[in-house]
Amino acid sequence: MHSWSFHQLGSFIACKARQAGIALIHVDPAYTSRQCSACGHTDRANRPEQAVFSCTSCGFAEHADVNAARNIAARGVAGWAVSHAA
């Protein structure tokens, strides 16, 4: 599994989702680890350490991976809404 490229892994996931009838939304992960999931402020200084996220604007603090996952989920919801707009 470690020898798979990200593109190949994405293709496998897309194929399995299609087979299961599950919608798949592609999300741009750029800056998700630097963006505050509470207020949206994006700054390199929001990541003082590898595992630490601390917003320099609103003070929100969270594990960096959890914060990034929240941002990715929010982008997925927004992408779903745009793709299914009337």
C-alpha positions in Angstrom: 0.0 0.0 0.0 2.9 2.4 0.7 4.1 2.1 -2.9 0.8 3.5 -4.3 0.8 7.0 -5.7 -1.7 9.5 -4.4 -3.4 9.5 -7.8 -3.7 5.7 -7.8 -5.1 5.7 -4.3 -7.6 8.4 -5.3 -8.6 6.3 -8.3 -9.2 3.3 -6.1 -11.3 5.3 -3.7 -13.3 6.8 -6.5 -14.0 3.4 -8.0 -15.1 1.9 -4.7 -17.3 4.9 -3.9 -18.9 4.6 -7.4 -19.5 0.9 -6.8 -21.1 1.5 -3.4 -23.2 4.5 -4.8 -21.4 7.0 -2.5 -20.9 10.5 -3.7 -17.2 11.6 -3.7 -16.3 15.3 -3.4 -12.7 16.3 -4.2 -11.4 19.0 -1.8 -8.4 21.2 -2.3 -6.3 20.6 0.9 -4.2 23.8 0.5 -3.7 25.7 3.7 -6.1 23.5 5.7 -3.5 23.1 8.4 -2.9 26.8 8.7 -6.6 27.9 8.5 -8.6 28.3 11.7 -11.7 26.0 11.7 -13.4 28.4 14.1 -12.9 31.8 12.5 -11.3 31.1 9.1 -8.2 33.1 9.7 -5.2 31.7 7.7 -1.7 32.4 8.9 1.6 30.4 9.0 2.0 31.5 12.6 -1.2 29.5 13.5 1.0 26.4 13.6 3.7 27.1 16.2 4.5 23.4 16.4 3.9 20.3 14.2 1.0 19.0 16.2 -0.3 22.3 17.7 -2.8 24.7 16.1 -3.4 28.0 17.9 -5.2 30.8 16.0 -3.4 34.1 16.2 -6.7 35.9 15.5 -9.3 34.3 17.7 -7.3 32.2 20.1 -8.9 28.9 19.1 -6.6 26.0 20.0 -6.9 22.4 18.8 -4.7 19.5 17.7 -3.4 20.5 14.2 -4.7 17.3 12.5 -8.1 17.7 14.0 -8.3 21.4 13.0 -7.2 20.5 9.4 -9.8 17.7 9.2 -12.5 20.1 10.3 -11.5 22.4 7.5 -11.5 19.6 4.9 -14.9 18.5 6.1 -16.3 22.0 5.8 -14.9 22.4 2.3 -16.5 19.1 1.4 -19.9 20.3 2.6 -19.5 23.5 0.7 -18.5 21.6 -2.4 -21.5 19.3 -2.1 -23.8 22.2 -1.7 -22.4 23.9 -4.9 -22.6 20.6 -6.9 -26.2 20.0 -5.9 -27.5 23.5 -6.1 -30.9 23.8 -7.9 
